[in-house]
Amino acid sequence: MSSLQTTLFNYTVIFEPELDGGYHVFCPMLQGCHSQGDSFEEALANITEAMELYLDSLLADEEPIPE
């Protein structure tokens, strides 16, 4: 029987309002991890997905996870 292990990461994200509406959002600890959304909620969902994919790629490449 295999055991599943879940690790919780806690990172700060920065929301910047765009001049024409919506938000640009990024995570300073995950270099190059940026996203955007037309609403705060959409930007939050998008950056959450981007961060999950970023961390998955680090794990797949056996790279260290930023703390």
Residue, then its C-alpha position, 0 to 999 in steps of 0.5 A: m500500500s502506498s502512502l500519500q504525503t501532502t506538503l503545505f507551502n505558504y508563500t506571499v503573492i503580490f497583486e498589482p491593479e492593471l490600468d485597464g482593469g484586472y490584476h497582475v499577480f506574482c510570487p517573489m519567492l518563485q522567480g518568474c512565477h507570474s499570472q493575471g486575471d480580470s478580477f481578484e478572484e480570477a487572479l488568485a485562482n490563476i496564480t495558485e495554479a501557476m504556483e502549483l505547476y512551478l513547484d511540481s516542475l521543481l520536484a520533477d527536476e529534483e530541484p530544491i523548494p524555496e522556503 
